[in-house]
């Protein structure tokens, strides 16, 4: 019960037919080591893949957490859309959205499967340029292994209009970057406080500092941040690739910080605003909410404009119905 309370999920599983619980099998380069049913809706799958070194993730065991829609067991003939929900950096992992966020409550009674994969301590949702023997091919893992593995093991709608992707901070970058690189895979992409301008010196400094702090190669993800060796930073920058999102529904959320000097949110907020203008210039329709610094009680979940879950919960709560309006569903 204490573990369930820490997760912010019910301690007692709902009644269901255990024979209808999904089985998770190895495949597509992913090896399944253990499956733990935390509740009827929340499942933790321990995996491994040659693309990701064990100590690149926080645990260091590699996990994918799955939130099933209410009624999944009782409707064995129904297929559902999937939302890939990405965590942030700074040592976070696949449990972040249920341990600290409200993904469990937000998705309850929503007809959607939520997939929360590990993205590394500071993986940045890219294939690392300089892994130094620590395999971190995150883009290849998520797009070429994880998605087909999920479609193999769960009753998903295994095509573009059956998938959306969203994430916070580092994960906001990942969601937009993945959708821009593979618009054939996702019908909707959403960023919450995402670092959406890799040309920003403050963002480059943050990414390299995080690498050092978490004992990773600071130049691993994108190489040197300094000209003329910063080609990977420029190639992975979402702003020049805004036009690639034509045909993908996009939503952007960010704030202005809980105080005037709150660079933790002001920097990604400014980058989100620049990306909003890049989308406009490219003719890409999108939902944009710069919520600034809301007054107490103005926004659900108490969003205060900061780089925190009060606002990321609000953003996910707000965007999920928008996603489901675009996605095919049961």
C-alpha positions, 0 to 999 in steps of 0.5 A, a space after each residue: 500500500 505504501 508503494 502505491 501511495 507513493 505512486 499516487 495510484 490506488 493500492 487495491 487492484 480493481 476486480 478483473 479477469 486475470 486471464 485477460 491481462 496482457 502478456 509481454 513477450 520479447 521481440 524487435 530487439 527488446 528482451 523482457 526480463 520481468 513484468 510487474 502488475 502494480 495495479 490493474 491499470 499500471 504495469 512495469 516491464 523490465 527490459 533490455 536492448 543492445 542499443 542502451 547500456 544499463 547504466 545509461 538509465 537511472 535504475 539502472 534496470 531499464 523499464 517501460 511503464 504502461 497505463 492501460 485504459 479503464 475497461 481494457 480487460 473487459 473489452 478484449 476485442 477493442 483496440 486503443 490509440 497510444 500516447 507515448 509520454 516522455 519524462 524529463 532529464 536530470 536523472 528522471 526515469 519512466 516512473 516520473 509521470 506516475 510517481 510525481 505526476 498525475 498521469 494515472 488520474 488524468 488518463 482514468 476513464 480515457 480510451 487510451 493506452 499510455 506508454 512511459 519509456 525510460 529515456 536515460 538520465 540525460 539521454 536527450 532522445 537522440 542517438 548519441 554522437 559520442 557515447 564513449 562505450 556507453 550505448 545510447 541510441 535512444 531515437 533508434 530504440 524508441 522509434 524502431 524497437 519500442 513502438 513495434 514492440 508495444 504494437 506486438 504486445 498491446 491492443 493498439 491502433 498500429 498506425 499514425 492516427 493511432 499514436 500521439 507523443 508528449 513530454 516534459 522538459 527534455 521529453 518535450 524536446 524529444 516529443 517534438 524532435 521525434 515527430 519532426 523526424 518521423 511524422 509518419 508515426 505520430 498524428 499529434 505531438 505536444 511539448 510541456 516546457 520543452 527545450 525547443 531551441 538547441 541554438 540557445 546558449 543557455 540550453 546548450 550549457 544546461 545539457 552539457 552541465 547535466 551530462 557532467 552532473 550525472 557522470 555522463 560524457 557532457 558532449 555525448 548527446 550532440 557533440 561539442 556545443 562550440 562552433 565549428 564543431 556543433 553540427 549535431 546541435 544544429 541538425 537536431 534543433 527543432 526550429 529549422 525543422 518546423 516545416 517537417 511537422 506539417 500533417 502532425 497536430 502540435 501543442 506547445 505549453 510553457 510558462 514564465 517562471 514562478 518569479 522574474 529570475 526563474 530561468 529554469 522555466 523562462 529559458 525553455 519558455 522563451 525557446 517554446 515561444 521561438 518555436 511557436 513563431 517558427 511553426 507560424 512561419 512554416 504554416 503549421 497549425 498548432 495549439 499554443 499556450 504560454 500560460 505565464 504565471 497564473 494566479 492561485 486557483 486560475 489553472 487546474 492542478 495549481 499551475 504556478 508558471 514554474 518548471 514543475 508538475 503543477 503545470 505539466 499535469 495541467 498541460 497533459 490534462 488539457 492536451 489529452 482530450 485534444 489528442 483524442 479528438 484527432 486520434 482514431 479510437 474505439 
